[in-house]
Amino acid sequence: MNVDLASPYALLASFDREGRRVNRELRRDIGTGWRGVLLRVADFRFLVDMDSLSEVTDPLHLTHVPLADPSVLGVGNLRGLVLPVFDMGQLLLEAPLPPDAAGQRVVVAPQGQGMAGLLVSQVEGMRRCIPSQRRLEVSVPEAARPYISGGFDLGHRLHPVLDLDLLLNDTNRFSGMGMSGMPHTEQSAAAV
């Protein structure tokens, strides 16, 4: 940085020029590529758009929800917010994650008018991907396929991109299911 110490005004002008230069470089760096968070769910890894997550937290103490779908682990209190927490293993792989495994995290994402927590095996960090790494075809479990929008080849492995907005706002996901997985017709009979 070339600083002009001739006068206070010259010093401020030097700082302003340097700040503008750094800001241009930062905007250029941010503008190139896509930023994702790499999540591990059991033995599978998924990239999630960084902008679709609100935060990552340690697993919460959860209150069981009677008659809820098996993917609902319960509800927890996240700084005063009642947060439903879902098992990503159950949602994407149709197999629950082992309870209390080391490294598990809850990723928090917008869902409708509120927020939802998603229990994952591990958060492996942020990845910056460039357009040339984009792939349209990726291999994923059948249950996850509707929520995958291509992937990125990060050299050592092809990572599918999971669209959390599609997953969390899929109105058909639990259609026909309700109390403990019973079809609505059985629920009606059970409620009478």
DRENFI-851199 format. One record per residue: residue number from 1; residue in three letters; z, x, y of N, C-alpha, C, CB in turn. Coordinates in Angstrom, 1 decimal. Glycine has a CB too. Example, Ala and Ser with C-alpha at 12.3 -4.5 7.8 and 13.67 -1.06 7.14 Angstrom:
  seq  type     npz     npx     npy    capz    capx    capy     cpz     cpx     cpy    cbpz    cbpx    cbpy
    1   ALA     7.8    13.2    -5.7     7.8    12.3    -4.5     7.8    13.2    -3.3     9.0    11.3    -4.5
    2   SER     7.1    12.8    -2.2     7.1    13.7    -1.1     7.9    12.9     0.0     5.7    14.1    -0.6
% end
This chain:
  seq  type     npz     npx     npy    capz    capx    capy     cpz     cpx     cpy    cbpz    cbpx    cbpy
    1   MET     0.0     0.8    -1.2     0.0     0.0     0.0     0.0     0.9     1.2     1.2    -1.0     0.0
    2   ASN    -0.9     0.6     2.1    -1.0     1.3     3.4    -0.3     0.6     4.5    -2.5     1.6     3.8
    3   VAL     0.9     1.1     4.9     1.7     0.5     5.9     1.6     1.1     7.2     3.2     0.5     5.4
    4   ASP     1.3     0.3     8.3     1.2     0.8     9.6     2.5     0.6    10.3     0.1     0.0    10.4
    5   LEU     3.2     1.7    10.7     4.5     1.7    11.3     4.4     1.9    12.8     5.4     2.8    10.7
    6   ALA     3.2     1.7    13.4     3.1     1.9    14.9     3.9     0.9    15.7     1.6     1.8    15.3
    7   SER     4.0    -0.3    15.3     4.8    -1.3    16.0     5.3    -2.3    15.0     3.9    -2.0    17.1
    8   PRO     6.3    -3.1    15.4     6.7    -4.2    14.5     5.6    -5.1    14.1     7.9    -4.9    15.1
    9   TYR     4.7    -5.4    15.1     3.6    -6.3    14.8     2.7    -5.7    13.8     2.8    -6.6    16.1
   10   ALA     2.4    -4.4    13.9     1.5    -3.7    12.9     2.1    -3.7    11.5     1.2    -2.3    13.4
   11   LEU     3.5    -3.6    11.5     4.2    -3.6    10.2     4.0    -4.9     9.5     5.6    -3.2    10.4
   12   LEU     4.2    -6.0    10.3     4.1    -7.4     9.8     2.7    -7.6     9.3     4.5    -8.4    10.8
   13   ALA     1.7    -7.2    10.1     0.3    -7.4     9.7     0.0    -6.7     8.4    -0.6    -6.9    10.9
   14   SER     0.6    -5.5     8.2     0.4    -4.7     7.0     0.9    -5.5     5.8     1.0    -3.3     7.1
   15   PHE     2.1    -6.0     6.0     2.8    -6.8     4.9     1.9    -8.1     4.6     4.2    -7.2     5.3
   16   ASP     1.4    -8.7     5.7     0.6    -9.9     5.5    -0.7    -9.6     4.7     0.2   -10.5     6.8
   17   ARG    -1.3    -8.5     5.0    -2.6    -8.1     4.3    -2.3    -7.8     2.8    -3.2    -6.9     5.0
   18   GLU    -1.2    -7.1     2.6    -0.8    -6.8     1.2    -0.4    -8.1     0.4     0.4    -5.8     1.2
   19   GLY     0.3    -9.0     1.1     0.6   -10.2     0.4    -0.6   -11.0     0.1     1.6   -11.0     1.3
   20   ARG    -1.6   -11.1     1.0    -2.8   -11.8     0.7    -3.6   -11.2    -0.4    -3.7   -11.9     2.0
   21   ARG    -3.6    -9.8    -0.5    -4.3    -9.1    -1.6    -3.7    -9.5    -2.9    -4.3    -7.6    -1.3
   22   VAL    -2.4    -9.4    -3.0    -1.7    -9.6    -4.2    -1.9   -11.1    -4.6    -0.1    -9.3    -4.1
   23   ASN    -1.8   -12.0    -3.7    -2.0   -13.4    -4.0    -3.5   -13.7    -4.5    -1.8   -14.3    -2.7
   24   ARG    -4.5   -13.0    -4.0    -5.8   -13.2    -4.5    -5.9   -12.7    -5.9    -6.8   -12.4    -3.6
   25   GLU    -5.3   -11.5    -6.2    -5.4   -11.0    -7.5    -4.6   -11.9    -8.5    -4.7    -9.6    -7.6
   26   LEU    -3.5   -12.5    -8.1    -2.8   -13.4    -8.9    -3.6   -14.6    -9.2    -1.4   -13.7    -8.3
   27   ARG    -4.2   -15.2    -8.2    -5.0   -16.4    -8.4    -6.2   -16.1    -9.3    -5.5   -17.0    -7.1
   28   ARG    -6.8   -14.9    -9.2    -7.9   -14.6   -10.1    -7.4   -14.4   -11.5    -8.5   -13.2    -9.6
   29   ASP    -6.3   -13.8   -11.7    -5.7   -13.6   -13.1    -5.4   -14.9   -13.7    -4.5   -12.7   -13.1
   30   ILE    -4.7   -15.8   -12.9    -4.3   -17.1   -13.5    -5.6   -18.0   -13.7    -3.4   -17.8   -12.5
   31   GLY    -6.6   -17.9   -12.9    -7.8   -18.7   -13.1    -8.6   -18.3   -14.3    -8.6   -18.6   -11.9
   32   THR    -8.5   -17.1   -14.8    -9.3   -16.7   -16.0    -8.5   -17.0   -17.2    -9.7   -15.3   -15.9
   33   GLY    -9.0   -17.9   -18.1    -8.3   -18.1   -19.4    -7.4   -19.3   -19.4    -7.5   -16.9   -19.7
   34   TRP    -6.9   -19.4   -20.6    -6.0   -20.6   -20.9    -4.7   -20.0   -21.4    -6.7   -21.5   -22.0
   35   ARG    -3.6   -20.6   -21.0    -2.3   -20.2   -21.4    -1.7   -21.2   -22.4    -1.3   -20.0   -20.2
   36   GLY    -1.3   -20.6   -23.5    -0.7   -21.5   -24.5     0.6   -20.9   -25.1    -1.6   -21.7   -25.7
   37   VAL     1.4   -21.7   -25.7     2.6   -21.3   -26.3     2.4   -21.4   -27.8     3.9   -22.2   -25.9
   38   LEU     2.7   -20.3   -28.5     2.5   -20.3   -30.0     3.7   -20.8   -30.7     2.1   -18.8   -30.4
   39   LEU     3.6   -21.9   -31.4     4.7   -22.5   -32.2     4.5   -22.4   -33.6     4.8   -24.0   -31.8
   40   ARG     5.5   -22.1   -34.4     5.4   -22.0   -35.8     6.1   -23.3   -36.4     6.1   -20.7   -36.4
   41   VAL     5.4   -24.0   -37.2     5.9   -25.2   -37.9     5.8   -24.9   -39.4     5.2   -26.5   -37.5
   42   ALA     6.9   -24.6   -40.1     6.9   -24.2   -41.5     6.0   -22.9   -41.5     6.3   -25.3   -42.4
   43   ASP     5.0   -22.9   -42.3     4.1   -21.7   -42.5     2.9   -21.7   -41.6     3.7   -21.5   -43.9
   44   PHE     2.7   -22.8   -40.7     1.6   -22.9   -39.9     1.9   -22.6   -38.4     1.0   -24.3   -40.0
   45   ARG     0.9   -22.0   -37.7     1.1   -21.7   -36.3     0.1   -22.6   -35.5     0.9   -20.2   -36.0
   46   PHE     0.6   -23.1   -34.4    -0.2   -23.9   -33.5     0.0   -23.4   -32.1     0.2   -25.4   -33.6
   47   LEU    -1.1   -23.4   -31.3    -1.1   -23.1   -29.9    -1.0   -24.5   -29.2    -2.3   -22.3   -29.4
   48   VAL    -0.1   -24.5   -28.1     0.1   -25.7   -27.3    -0.1   -25.3   -25.9     1.5   -26.4   -27.6
   49   ASP    -0.9   -26.1   -25.1    -1.1   -25.8   -23.7     0.3   -25.7   -23.0    -1.9   -27.0   -23.1
   50   MET     0.4   -24.6   -22.3     1.7   -24.3   -21.7     2.1   -25.4   -20.6     1.6   -22.9   -21.0
   51   ASP     1.1   -26.0   -20.0     1.3   -27.0   -19.0     1.8   -28.3   -19.6     0.1   -27.2   -18.2
   52   SER     1.7   -28.5   -20.9     2.1   -29.7   -21.6     3.6   -29.7   -22.0     1.2   -30.0   -22.8
   53   LEU     4.2   -28.5   -21.8     5.6   -28.4   -22.2     6.5   -28.4   -20.9     5.9   -27.1   -23.0
   54   SER     7.7   -29.0   -21.0     8.6   -28.9   -19.9     9.6   -27.8   -20.0     9.4   -30.3   -19.8
   55   GLU    10.0   -27.6   -21.3    11.0   -26.5   -21.5    11.1   -26.3   -23.0    12.3   -26.8   -20.9
   56   VAL    11.8   -25.2   -23.4    12.2   -24.9   -24.7    13.7   -24.7   -24.8    11.4   -23.6   -25.3
   57   THR    14.3   -25.3   -25.7    15.8   -25.3   -25.8    16.3   -25.0   -27.2    16.4   -26.5   -25.2
   58   ASP    17.5   -24.7   -27.4    18.1   -24.6   -28.7    18.2   -26.0   -29.3    19.5   -23.8   -28.6
   59   PRO    18.3   -26.1   -30.6    18.5   -27.4   -31.2    19.8   -28.1   -30.6    18.7   -27.3   -32.7
   60   LEU    19.6   -29.4   -30.4    20.7   -30.2   -29.8    21.6   -30.9   -30.9    20.1   -31.3   -28.9
   61   HIS    22.8   -31.2   -30.6    23.6   -32.1   -31.4    22.9   -33.5   -31.4    25.1   -32.1   -31.0
   62   LEU    22.5   -34.0   -32.5    21.8   -35.3   -32.5    22.6   -36.4   -33.1    20.5   -35.1   -33.3
   63   THR    22.4   -37.6   -32.6    22.9   -38.8   -33.1    21.8   -39.5   -34.0    23.5   -39.7   -32.0
   64   HIS    22.2   -39.8   -35.2    21.2   -40.5   -36.1    20.8   -41.8   -35.6    21.8   -40.6   -37.5
   65   VAL    19.6   -42.2   -35.7    19.1   -43.5   -35.3    18.8   -44.3   -36.6    17.8   -43.4   -34.5
   66   PRO    19.6   -45.3   -36.9    19.5   -46.1   -38.1    18.1   -46.8   -38.1    20.6   -47.2   -38.2
   67   LEU    17.5   -46.8   -39.3    16.2   -47.5   -39.6    15.0   -46.8   -38.9    16.3   -48.9   -39.2
   68   ALA    15.2   -45.6   -38.4    14.1   -45.0   -37.7    13.1   -44.3   -38.7    14.6   -43.9   -36.7
   69   ASP    11.9   -44.1   -38.2    10.9   -43.4   -39.0    11.5   -42.0   -39.5     9.6   -43.2   -38.2
   70   PRO    11.1   -41.5   -40.6    11.6   -40.2   -41.1    11.3   -39.1   -40.2    11.0   -39.9   -42.4
   71   SER    10.3   -39.2   -39.3    10.0   -38.1   -38.4    11.0   -38.0   -37.2     8.6   -38.2   -37.8
   72   VAL    11.8   -39.1   -37.0    12.8   -39.1   -35.9    14.1   -38.5   -36.4    13.0   -40.6   -35.4
   73   LEU    14.5   -37.4   -35.9    15.7   -36.7   -36.3    16.9   -37.4   -35.7    15.7   -35.2   -36.0
   74   GLY    16.7   -37.9   -34.5    17.8   -38.5   -33.8    17.6   -38.4   -32.3    19.2   -37.9   -34.2
   75   VAL    18.7   -38.7   -31.6    18.6   -38.6   -30.1    19.7   -37.6   -29.7    18.8   -40.0   -29.4
   76   GLY    19.4   -36.9   -28.7    20.3   -35.9   -28.2    20.5   -36.0   -26.7    19.9   -34.5   -28.5
   77   ASN    21.5   -35.3   -26.1    21.7   -35.3   -24.7    21.3   -34.0   -24.1    23.2   -35.6   -24.4
   78   LEU    20.3   -34.0   -23.3    19.8   -32.8   -22.6    20.1   -32.9   -21.2    18.2   -32.5   -22.9
   79   ARG    21.2   -32.4   -20.7    21.6   -32.4   -19.3    21.6   -33.8   -18.8    20.8   -31.5   -18.5
   80   GLY    22.1   -34.8   -19.5    22.1   -36.2   -19.1    20.9   -37.0   -19.5    22.3   -36.2   -17.6
   81   LEU    19.9   -36.4   -20.0    18.7   -37.1   -20.4    18.8   -37.4   -21.9    17.4   -36.2   -20.1
   82   VAL    18.7   -38.7   -22.2    18.7   -39.1   -23.7    17.3   -38.7   -24.2    19.0   -40.6   -23.8
   83   LEU    17.3   -37.8   -25.2    16.0   -37.2   -25.7    15.8   -37.5   -27.1    16.1   -35.7   -25.4
   84   PRO    14.8   -38.3   -27.5    14.5   -38.5   -28.9    13.9   -37.2   -29.4    13.5   -39.7   -29.1
   85   VAL    14.4   -36.8   -30.6    13.9   -35.5   -31.2    13.2   -35.8   -32.5    15.1   -34.5   -31.4
   86   PHE    12.0   -35.3   -32.6    11.1   -35.5   -33.8    11.0   -34.2   -34.6     9.7   -36.0   -33.3
   87   ASP    10.8   -34.3   -35.9    10.6   -33.2   -36.8     9.1   -32.9   -36.8    11.1   -33.5   -38.2
   88   MET     8.7   -31.8   -36.3     7.2   -31.5   -36.2     6.7   -31.2   -37.6     7.0   -30.2   -35.4
   89   GLY     7.5   -30.8   -38.6     7.1   -30.6   -39.9     6.7   -32.0   -40.5     8.2   -30.0   -40.8
   90   GLN     7.5   -33.0   -40.3     7.2   -34.3   -40.8     5.9   -34.9   -40.1     8.4   -35.3   -40.6
   91   LEU     5.8   -34.7   -38.7     4.7   -35.2   -38.0     3.4   -34.6   -38.4     4.9   -35.0   -36.5
   92   LEU     3.3   -33.3   -38.5     2.1   -32.6   -38.7     1.8   -32.2   -40.1     2.1   -31.3   -37.9
   93   LEU     2.8   -32.0   -41.0     2.6   -31.5   -42.3     3.1   -32.5   -43.4     3.3   -30.2   -42.5
   94   GLU     3.7   -33.6   -42.9     4.2   -34.6   -43.8     5.3   -34.0   -44.7     3.1   -35.3   -44.6
   95   ALA     6.0   -33.0   -44.3     7.1   -32.4   -45.0     8.1   -32.0   -44.0     6.6   -31.2   -45.9
   96   PRO     9.4   -32.4   -44.1    10.4   -32.1   -43.1    10.7   -30.6   -43.1    11.7   -32.9   -43.4
   97   LEU    11.1   -30.1   -41.9    11.5   -28.7   -41.8    12.9   -28.6   -42.4    11.5   -28.3   -40.2
   98   PRO    13.3   -27.5   -42.9    14.6   -27.3   -43.5    15.7   -27.4   -42.3    14.8   -25.9   -44.2
   99   PRO    16.8   -28.1   -42.6    17.8   -28.3   -41.6    18.5   -27.0   -41.2    18.8   -29.4   -42.0
  100   ASP    18.8   -26.8   -40.0    19.6   -25.7   -39.5    19.0   -24.3   -39.9    21.0   -25.8   -40.0
  101   ALA    17.7   -24.2   -40.0    17.1   -22.8   -40.3    17.2   -22.0   -39.0    15.7   -23.0   -40.7
  102   ALA    17.4   -20.7   -39.2    17.5   -19.7   -38.1    16.2   -19.7   -37.3    17.8   -18.3   -38.6
  103   GLY    16.3   -19.6   -36.0    15.1   -19.5   -35.2    14.5   -20.8   -34.7    14.1   -18.8   -35.9
  104   GLN    15.0   -22.0   -35.2    14.5   -23.2   -34.8    14.8   -23.5   -33.3    15.1   -24.4   -35.6
  105   ARG    13.8   -24.2   -32.7    13.9   -24.5   -31.3    13.4   -25.9   -31.1    13.1   -23.5   -30.4
  106   VAL    13.7   -26.5   -30.0    13.2   -27.8   -29.6    12.4   -27.6   -28.4    14.4   -28.9   -29.3
  107   VAL    11.1   -28.0   -28.5    10.2   -28.0   -27.3    10.2   -29.4   -26.7     8.8   -27.5   -27.7
  108   VAL    10.3   -29.4   -25.4    10.4   -30.7   -24.7     9.1   -31.0   -24.0    11.6   -30.7   -23.7
  109   ALA     8.6   -32.2   -24.2     7.3   -32.5   -23.6     7.3   -33.9   -23.1     6.2   -32.3   -24.6
  110   PRO     6.5   -34.3   -22.1     6.4   -35.6   -21.6     5.9   -36.6   -22.7     5.5   -35.7   -20.3
  111   GLN     6.4   -37.8   -22.7     6.0   -38.8   -23.7     6.1   -40.1   -23.0     6.8   -38.8   -25.0
  112   GLY     4.9   -40.7   -22.7     4.9   -42.0   -21.9     5.6   -41.8   -20.6     5.6   -43.1   -22.8
  113   GLN     6.7   -42.6   -20.4     7.4   -42.6   -19.1     8.6   -41.6   -19.2     7.9   -44.0   -18.8
  114   GLY     8.9   -41.1   -20.4    10.0   -40.2   -20.6     9.7   -38.8   -21.1    11.0   -40.8   -21.5
  115   MET    10.6   -38.3   -21.9    10.4   -37.0   -22.6    10.7   -37.1   -24.0    11.3   -35.9   -21.9
  116   ALA    10.2   -36.2   -24.8    10.5   -36.1   -26.2    10.7   -34.7   -26.6     9.3   -36.7   -27.1
  117   GLY    11.6   -34.5   -27.6    11.9   -33.2   -28.1    11.2   -33.1   -29.5    13.4   -33.0   -28.2
  118   LEU    10.7   -31.9   -29.7    10.0   -31.6   -31.0    10.6   -30.4   -31.6     8.5   -31.4   -30.8
  119   LEU    11.2   -30.6   -32.8    11.9   -29.5   -33.5    10.8   -28.6   -34.2    12.9   -30.0   -34.5
  120   VAL    10.7   -27.3   -33.9     9.8   -26.4   -34.5    10.6   -25.3   -35.2     8.8   -25.8   -33.5
  121   SER     9.9   -24.6   -36.1    10.6   -23.5   -36.8    10.8   -22.3   -35.9     9.7   -23.1   -38.0
  122   GLN     9.9   -22.1   -35.0    10.1   -20.9   -34.1     9.1   -21.0   -32.9     9.9   -19.6   -34.9
  123   VAL     9.5   -20.5   -31.8     8.6   -20.4   -30.7     8.3   -18.9   -30.6     9.2   -20.9   -29.3
  124   GLU     7.0   -18.5   -30.8     6.6   -17.1   -30.9     6.1   -16.5   -29.6     5.6   -17.0   -31.9
  125   GLY     6.2   -17.3   -28.5     5.8   -16.7   -27.2     4.5   -17.3   -26.6     5.7   -15.3   -27.3
  126   MET     4.2   -16.8   -25.4     3.1   -17.3   -24.6     1.9   -16.4   -25.0     3.3   -17.2   -23.1
  127   ARG     0.7   -17.0   -25.1    -0.6   -16.3   -25.3    -1.6   -16.7   -24.3    -1.1   -16.6   -26.8
  128   ARG    -2.3   -15.7   -23.7    -3.3   -15.9   -22.8    -4.6   -15.8   -23.5    -3.3   -15.0   -21.5
  129   CYS    -5.5   -16.8   -23.5    -6.7   -16.9   -24.3    -7.9   -17.0   -23.3    -6.7   -18.0   -25.3
  130   ILE    -9.0   -16.3   -23.6   -10.1   -16.3   -22.8   -11.2   -17.2   -23.4   -10.7   -14.9   -22.5
  131   PRO   -12.2   -17.7   -22.7   -13.2   -18.6   -23.2   -13.9   -18.0   -24.4   -14.1   -19.0   -22.2
  132   SER   -14.2   -16.7   -24.4   -14.9   -16.1   -25.6   -14.2   -16.2   -26.9   -15.3   -14.7   -25.2
  133   GLN   -12.9   -16.4   -26.8   -12.1   -16.5   -28.0   -12.0   -17.9   -28.6   -10.7   -16.0   -27.8
  134   ARG   -12.6   -18.9   -27.9   -12.5   -20.3   -28.3   -13.4   -20.6   -29.5   -13.0   -21.2   -27.1
  135   ARG   -12.8   -21.3   -30.4   -13.6   -21.7   -31.6   -13.4   -23.2   -31.8   -13.0   -21.0   -32.9
  136   LEU   -14.5   -23.9   -32.2   -14.5   -25.3   -32.4   -13.9   -25.8   -33.7   -15.9   -25.9   -32.2
  137   GLU   -14.2   -25.0   -34.7   -13.8   -25.3   -36.1   -12.6   -24.5   -36.5   -14.9   -25.1   -37.1
  138   VAL   -11.5   -25.2   -37.0   -10.3   -24.5   -37.5    -9.9   -25.2   -38.7    -9.2   -24.4   -36.4
  139   SER    -9.2   -24.5   -39.6    -8.6   -25.1   -40.8    -7.2   -25.5   -40.6    -8.8   -24.2   -42.0
  140   VAL    -6.9   -26.8   -40.7    -5.5   -27.3   -40.6    -5.2   -28.4   -41.6    -5.3   -27.9   -39.1
  141   PRO    -3.9   -28.7   -41.9    -3.6   -29.7   -42.8    -4.2   -31.1   -42.3    -2.1   -29.9   -43.0
  142   GLU    -4.5   -31.9   -43.3    -5.2   -33.2   -43.0    -4.4   -34.1   -42.0    -5.5   -34.0   -44.2
  143   ALA    -3.1   -34.1   -42.1    -2.3   -34.9   -41.2    -2.3   -34.5   -39.8    -0.8   -35.0   -41.7
  144   ALA    -2.6   -33.2   -39.6    -2.6   -32.6   -38.2    -4.0   -32.7   -37.6    -2.2   -31.2   -38.2
  145   ARG    -5.0   -32.9   -38.4    -6.4   -32.9   -37.9    -6.7   -33.7   -36.7    -7.3   -33.3   -39.0
  146   PRO    -6.2   -35.0   -36.6    -6.5   -35.8   -35.4    -6.0   -35.3   -34.1    -6.0   -37.2   -35.6
  147   TYR    -5.0   -34.3   -34.1    -4.4   -33.8   -32.9    -4.8   -32.4   -32.6    -2.9   -33.9   -33.1
  148   ILE    -5.8   -31.9   -33.3    -6.3   -30.5   -33.1    -7.6   -30.5   -32.3    -6.5   -29.8   -34.4
  149   SER    -7.6   -29.7   -31.2    -8.8   -29.6   -30.4    -9.3   -28.2   -30.4    -8.5   -30.1   -28.9
  150   GLY    -9.8   -27.8   -31.6   -10.4   -26.4   -31.7    -9.3   -25.4   -31.9   -11.2   -26.1   -30.5
  151   GLY    -9.6   -24.2   -31.5    -8.6   -23.1   -31.7    -9.1   -21.9   -30.9    -8.4   -22.8   -33.1
  152   PHE    -8.2   -20.8   -31.0    -8.6   -19.6   -30.4    -8.4   -18.5   -31.4    -7.6   -19.3   -29.2
  153   ASP    -9.4   -17.6   -31.5    -9.3   -16.4   -32.3    -8.7   -15.3   -31.6   -10.8   -16.0   -32.8
  154   LEU    -7.5   -15.0   -31.9    -6.7   -13.9   -31.2    -6.8   -12.6   -31.9    -5.3   -14.4   -31.1
  155   GLY    -7.9   -12.4   -32.6    -8.1   -11.1   -33.3    -7.6   -11.0   -34.7    -7.5   -10.0   -32.5
  156   HIS    -6.4   -11.2   -34.9    -5.8   -11.1   -36.2    -5.7   -12.5   -36.9    -4.4   -10.5   -36.1
  157   ARG    -5.9   -13.6   -36.2    -5.7   -14.9   -36.8    -6.3   -15.9   -35.9    -4.3   -15.2   -37.1
  158   LEU    -6.8   -17.0   -36.5    -7.4   -18.1   -35.8    -6.3   -19.2   -35.6    -8.6   -18.8   -36.5
  159   HIS    -5.9   -19.5   -34.4    -4.8   -20.4   -34.1    -5.3   -21.8   -33.6    -3.8   -19.8   -33.1
  160   PRO    -5.0   -22.9   -34.3    -5.5   -24.2   -33.9    -4.7   -24.6   -32.6    -5.3   -25.2   -35.0
  161   VAL    -5.4   -25.4   -31.7    -4.8   -25.9   -30.5    -4.3   -27.3   -30.8    -5.8   -25.8   -29.3
  162   LEU    -3.0   -27.5   -30.6    -2.4   -28.8   -30.9    -2.3   -29.6   -29.5    -1.0   -28.7   -31.5
  163   ASP    -2.9   -30.8   -29.5    -2.8   -31.6   -28.2    -1.6   -32.4   -28.3    -4.1   -32.4   -28.1
  164   LEU    -0.5   -32.0   -27.6     0.7   -32.8   -27.7     0.6   -34.2   -27.1     1.8   -32.0   -27.0
  165   ASP    -0.2   -34.3   -26.0    -0.4   -35.6   -25.4    -1.0   -36.6   -26.4    -1.4   -35.5   -24.2
  166   LEU    -2.0   -36.2   -27.2    -2.5   -37.0   -28.2    -1.5   -37.4   -29.3    -3.7   -36.4   -28.9
  167   LEU    -0.7   -36.4   -29.7     0.3   -36.6   -30.7     1.4   -37.6   -30.3     0.9   -35.3   -31.2
  168   LEU     2.0   -37.3   -29.1     3.1   -38.1   -28.6     2.8   -39.5   -28.1     3.8   -37.3   -27.6
  169   ASN     1.5   -39.7   -27.8     1.1   -41.0   -27.2     0.2   -41.7   -28.1     0.5   -40.8   -25.9
  170   ASP     0.2   -41.4   -29.4    -0.7   -42.0   -30.4     0.0   -43.4   -30.8    -0.9   -41.1   -31.7
  171   THR    -0.5   -44.4   -30.2     0.1   -45.8   -30.5    -0.1   -46.2   -31.9    -0.5   -46.8   -29.5
  172   ASN    -1.1   -45.7   -32.6    -1.4   -46.0   -34.0    -0.6   -45.3   -35.0    -2.8   -45.9   -34.3
  173   ARG     0.1   -44.2   -34.6     0.8   -43.3   -35.5     1.8   -44.1   -36.4     1.6   -42.3   -34.7
  174   PHE     2.6   -45.0   -35.9     3.6   -45.7   -36.7     3.2   -47.1   -36.8     4.9   -45.5   -36.0
  175   SER     2.0   -47.5   -36.5     1.7   -48.9   -36.7     1.8   -49.4   -38.1     0.2   -49.2   -36.2
  176   GLY     2.4   -50.6   -38.3     2.7   -51.1   -39.6     3.9   -50.5   -40.2     1.5   -50.8   -40.5
  177   MET     4.6   -49.6   -39.5     5.9   -49.0   -40.0     7.0   -49.3   -39.0     5.7   -47.5   -40.3
  178   GLY     8.1   -49.4   -39.5     9.3   -49.7   -38.6    10.5   -49.3   -39.3     9.3   -51.2   -38.2
  179   MET    11.3   -50.3   -39.7    12.6   -50.0   -40.3    12.5   -49.2   -41.6    13.4   -51.3   -40.6
  180   SER    13.0   -48.0   -41.6    13.0   -47.2   -42.8    11.7   -47.1   -43.6    14.0   -47.7   -43.8
  181   GLY    10.6   -47.2   -42.8     9.3   -47.1   -43.5     8.8   -48.4   -44.1     9.3   -46.0   -44.4
  182   MET     9.5   -49.5   -44.0     9.1   -50.7   -44.6     7.9   -51.3   -43.8    10.3   -51.7   -44.8
  183   PRO     6.9   -51.9   -44.4     5.9   -52.6   -43.7     6.5   -53.8   -42.9     4.8   -53.1   -44.6
  184   HIS     5.8   -54.2   -41.8     6.4   -55.2   -41.0     6.6   -56.5   -41.7     5.4   -55.5   -39.8
  185   THR     5.9   -56.8   -42.8     6.1   -58.1   -43.5     7.4   -58.0   -44.2     5.0   -58.3   -44.5
  186   GLU     7.8   -56.8   -44.8     9.1   -56.7   -45.4    10.2   -56.7   -44.4     9.1   -55.4   -46.3
  187   GLN    10.0   -56.2   -43.2    11.0   -56.2   -42.2    11.3   -57.6   -41.8    10.5   -55.4   -40.9
  188   SER    10.3   -58.5   -41.7    10.5   -59.9   -41.3    11.3   -60.6   -42.3     9.1   -60.6   -41.2
  189   ALA    11.0   -60.3   -43.6    11.8   -60.9   -44.7    13.3   -60.3   -44.7    11.2   -60.6   -46.0
  190   ALA    13.4   -59.1   -44.3    14.7   -58.5   -44.3    15.6   -59.0   -43.1    14.6   -56.9   -44.3
  191   ALA    14.9   -59.3   -42.0    15.6   -59.7   -40.8    16.0   -61.2   -41.0    14.7   -59.6   -39.6
  192   VAL    15.4   -62.0   -41.9    15.8   -63.4   -42.0    17.0   -63.6   -42.8    14.7   -64.1   -42.7
% end
